[in-house]
Amino acid sequence: NLASVTNVGIKTFIGGLQKDKADDAWIGGSRPAGSNPKVGWEWLDNSAWSYQNWWTPSNEPNGVNELCLEQYGSQYGFKWNDRDCRHVNPGYVCEKRRTA
């Protein structure tokens, strides 16, 4: 799965992987088509949506047809942006769950 960013520690870890200031990366949040951009966000692995890190100067999330989630590089402080899923991003971050 694409990574679920459920706390600031995970956000910071992913930020450390984003080496260039413009290294925007897909992470594992999405929302259903037709839903309000401000609500309905879910993690692909069904983790609780309890932490948010939106880029606030542009009033994110704000795109009616932007159903996927990216984490900006350092030029925007590793904040989040909703984005059209067809957008080509330079990176993505996956996670693998441990099994007992």
Secondary structure, DSSP 8 states (H G I E B T S, - for coil): -B----SHHHHHHHHHH--STT--EEEEEE--TTS-TTS--EETT--------B-TTTTSS--TT--EEEE--GGGTT-EEEE-TTS--SEE-B------
